[in-house]
């Protein structure tokens, strides 16, 4: 009886809303990076670094959280999700650093 109540409580609207915070953090960070990169010509590199950093935060979050709490960061298996986010983070940060400055 008690386990049944706990199961119902864990699958209610409040539980679903708390599971969406990992993706929300990553999306807000990426949007902030896009916003910074759109401010001017010289801010694109900082914006890309912010985007890469928040993708890295998403990768670490996916590794740390249990499968039920990962929310929409959980697409495939934990390893696939973390590696995909990590590769995207490293690639964006590396490209932001490697592209030479303009004239």
Secondary structure, DSSP 4 states (H G I P E B T S, - for coil): -HHHHHHHHHTSHHHHHHTTHHHHHHHHHHHHHHHHHTT-GGGHHHHHHHHHHHHHHHHHHHHHS-GGG-GGG-SS-HHHHHHHHHHHHHHHHHHHHHSPP--
